[in-house]
């Protein structure tokens, strides 16, 4: 790990307020609450084996690193499945509960192979020895032992083999990634019990495995062969790759309407597929039978986006409803078409699953209350041992008129009267949204006396298809128009001190931070950019293939085809206008926002003498190590204190 941070020790102790010097909230032993929130043991929503529902798999940070854990509900026994320095979060249970598949990359680079381990413990082994390393693009496991593996690889320059490593051990990583010298793009491989992997699909554009039918006879693929990476089509094929049916709401790329695979019916002999669509201007489910061609619309009269999953017997749908940054659950009975609400507290449901006994388990939190895995039976499903995370303050809503319509912002602030020093914490994605959910980083800023504003700019999900799709071609600039409107409101309302305004974000939020510092230089006091896009052209050439496809969709082509758009949307274009201190953190193995383009931007800051600090760490697009996350936030807080004179 390298660390180029030249930060001096802060004049204030780590537990002092940024505004008054008074002590921030602290727990036993004087450890600040903000650190305790990160260290508190937490677990993700357990996945369970379809034919062995007592066998579950979940992610937890119990050891200080996010890893996979097996849980036998019948005996109560839990054990750690993976143990790697930079963590593991991608895992799948086989339907019979006998095997745990997990994805092994190298230090967060997201490029690797699937491994598997017996549920009861034992040695790891390559799950599909005949497949070379790749980026994962979906995985489906069948009841008969069939596996369907989606892969994505980068095009090899000059026919270079790149990471061709057919023994599947993940070694031999080169700068250029390839697939045995063949073209980059997406491929799908079927592995029958005892057999070798057989390629049944390949295309230069993005595609992936969506689902495998109950009897393992049909595969649902999501693909973007039409060239629009934001709006997928769905194709159902047999195990030999023959097309059964196609559903393409884009009409070959002519319309911006996407589809999403939500799963085959979990019933023998039932070929119905649950599909998400945007025909009504938002995400909502329908049922499609690819064998008969029948489509069944579902009358779910709820505002906002709607996700869905099957009940274990296929008679009902579990509805996940997202509206105005909150989430809730409903049952939809397919026979009666009745919609009934499942009682959940106000806040955000980040995932839910219907159990065979009729109960529903869900991961819930709010801005004020840490995550809990709850059940409709009234019990806490999984409660990791150890101290609980301290709570935070509730969130309030602000609706601000922007150039493209009303912009929704979420606000958390400390006690007392404003104006406060204020952090605009900009979410990544861009196809994502902030919600009334617990965020340890946000809570830390509030503890230190800052108000925090999170903006669901145009491009965010959760506010309809037009809002999400609005950022095309003027990428970055459109989002910043909305952020600027909310900034003006925050200052005029007395919430934010205009002399102490921090623009901050990670990933796409880090990109918008650097772009905002250059295009709105008078608006911000300093910037904090984590794993950002900094030089859009270099980022395009270095990033993983799936993101190249997304950028071609967003900007309308490659840097060679539309150079003026890449130039207009690149932070590097405006670096000479940056006039405030900049803090940048970047993972040296990041395949999404690669390190070389960050270095290009940093060199320009150095040449101009702009105050800046850079922290490079040995991981990918963020860290799964708790102490590393604390370290990074501590350095950001210290940077802000020093440069704002606090």
Secondary structure, DSSP 8 states (H G I E B T S, - for coil): ----------SS-TTB-TTT--B--B-GGG-BHHHHHHHS--B---EEETTEEEEEEEEE-TTSB-EEEEEETTT--EEE----TT----EEE-TTSSEEEEEE-STT--EEEEEEEETT----EESSTTS--EEEEEEEE-TTS-EEEEEEE---GGG--TT--TT-S-----SS--BTTB--EEEEEEE-TTS--EEEEEESS-EEEEEE-TTS-EEEEEE-TTS-TTS-EEEEEETT--EEEEE-TTTTTTS---EEEEEE-SSTT--EEEEEE-TTSS-EEEEEETTT--EEE-----SSEEEEEE-TTSSEEEEEEEETTEEEEEEEETTT--EEEE---SSEEEEEEE-TTS-EEEEEE-SSS--EEEETTSSEEE--SS---------EEEEEEETTEEEEEEEE--SS-S-EEEEEEE-S-SS----S---HHHHHHHHTT-EEEEEE-TT-SSS-HHHHHTTSSSTTHHHHHHHHHHHHHHHHTTSEEEEEEEEEEETHHHHHHHHHHHHSTTT-SEEEEES---SHHHHHHHS-HHHHHHHHHHHTS-TTTSHHHHHHH-GGGGGGG--SEEEEEEETT-SSS-HHHHHHHHHHHHHHT--EEEEEESSSSS--BHHHHHHHHHHHHHHHHHHHT-
